[in-house]
Amino acid sequence: MQLTKWTHACVRIEQDDRVLVIDPGTWSEPAALVGADAVLITHEHTDHVDVLRLAGLGVPVFAPHGARLSGPVPLAVTRVAAGDRFTAAGFAVSAVGGRHALIHAGEPDCVNLGYLVQDAVYHPGDSLHRPDQPVDTLLLTAQASWLKLTEAIDFALALDPRRVFPIHDAQLNERGLASVNGWYGELLGDRYRYLAPGESA
């Protein structure tokens, strides 16, 4: 599988001419969706889903039961829940988790699913939910209003993946990104690698 990271939480996975895109939000590049065969949405926040762009795409979109995907046009989606196993763009996908991480006083409180693709690549969305199976490649949140760096590091160490790529980084300036990459690189070691938008691994 080839994995390409786009701005913020958007990731493109390709194998044998099949293309699966996860969380193409309003901050991600349109190029992330070129040739997409299916899209996975972890939750309803606009930094993870661009409803208008997806409505015009015309490919299957999978989103959590209960996610409110509002926009100027309706978006047809296949609803999934934690524990569901399904196929998207020919990739085997397991949905895990349930709720968005909280920032303060119970907010926000919306549904959030993580997706394990081909029992290998894990995109947790906006949560630190630990799946009940091994993870080969972890897409790890670099920065979020709901996140402490130590929580993310503990999450990654607990999952013990072979590879770790940061996502959810669009609100970091160059100094902040350098700091986060420094800490993750020091504490996660050689398994950690930063991918710039459009870079593949």
Buried (B, 14 or more C-beta within 10 A) or exposed (E): BEBBBBBBBBBBBBBEEBBBBBBBBBBBBEEBBEEBBBBBBBBBBEBBBBBEBBBEBEBBBBBBEBBEBEBEEEBEBEEBEBEBEBEBBBBEBBBBBBBBBEBEEEEBEBBBBBBBBBBBBBBBBBBBBBBEEEBBBBBBBBBBEBBEBEEBBEBBEEBEBEBBBBBBBBBBEEEEBEBBBEBBBEBBEEBBBBBEBEEEE
